[in-house]
Amino acid sequence: FTVIPAVKVSISWADASEDWDLFHVTGNQDLFGNIIAVSAGVTAFETFETFPPEGFSSIYIQDWNSNYAGIDIVMFIEIDGEITSYNLVGDSDKFVLVFETSYDTDGNPIYDITAL
């Protein structure tokens, strides 16, 4: 059988008083998609492990304070030990990444990742 590794998604920023939250939802940038994972603490770092479903799913960031300060945010995606970083600007609640997930003949996930 195939053991599918979780995908770790993290965001970080310099000022903990800026309260950003992180969501993984079903669909291609679908605000009405089902929530798969969420991290909503009061820190300068949010993270979760998730299993993107077959088809499309999206990563969304939300400014809980709603002040949209335009701060620098770094997002990290870790898949099976490989880490990719993305530089974001925290200037609005928005989708920041889309997964398109399929599976090979052995049942291993193939992630086509699009940064927005």
N, C-alpha and C positions, 0 to 999 in steps of 0.2 A: 504494500500500500504506500501511498505518497503522503508524506507529512508536509503540509503547506506552511511555510514560515509566515509569521505576521509581518505586516508592514508597519513600521514605526514612523509616526508623523509628529514633528515637534516644531514649535515656534518660540523664538526668544527675542527680547528687546531690552533696552537699557534701564528704563524707568518703571519700577513695579507699580507706581501710582496710575500708569496707563494700563487699563485692564482689558486685554484682548482675550477672546475665547476662540476655540478651535472646534470645528464640526466636520464630520465625514457623513455625507448624505448620498442616497441613491439618485441616479439620473445624471444627465449632462447639464450641470448648472441649473438644477431644478429646485427652486425655493420651497416647493411642496414635497420634495423627496423625503423618504423615511430616513430618520437619523440612525446611522450605524454606530457611530462613536462620537463622544464629546469630551472635551476637557475645558472646564470653566472655573479655574481657581482664581485667587487674587494674588498673583505673583508676576514675575517678569518672564515666565516660562510656562508653556502648556505642552502636554504630550499625551499621546495614546498609541496603543497598538490596535490594528484593525485588519480585517480580511476583506479587501475589495471584492464585491460580488461580480459575477460574470456580467459583461455589458459595461455600462457607464456608471461611474460614481464620482463625486466631486468633493473637494476640500474648500471650506468656507471659513473666513475669519470674521469676527464680529467685535466691534468696539463697545464693550459693555457700558463705558462712560459716555458714549456718543459724542465725544469732543473731536474726533477725527483729526488728531494733531499732526498727521503727516510724518509720524516717527518711522525710523528704520526698523524693520522686522526681518529676521532671518528664519527661513523655514528649512528643516532638514527632513529628508525622506530616507529611511533606512530599509533596504530590502536585502535579506539574506547576507547581512554584514557589509553591504555596499551603501555608502552614504552620499547623497547628492544634496547640495545646498542651493537655495533660491533666495535672492534678495527681494524683499517686498517693501512697499510703502504703505504704512497704516494710515490711509487717508479716507477710507470708507469701509463699511461692511461689504464684503465682496467674496466671490469665488476666486481662488488663486491657483487651482490645479484640478485637472480632470484625469481620472484613470479610465482607460478602456481595457477591460480584462477579458482575456480568452484563455483557453487551456490547450496544451499540446497533447499528443496522443498518449503520453504517459500520465496525464493528469496534473502536470505542473503548470502553474499560472504564468501567463505572459502579460506583462503590464506595458501598455502603450501610454506614456505619461505626457500630458501637455500642460506646460506652465502658462498661465493666463496673464 
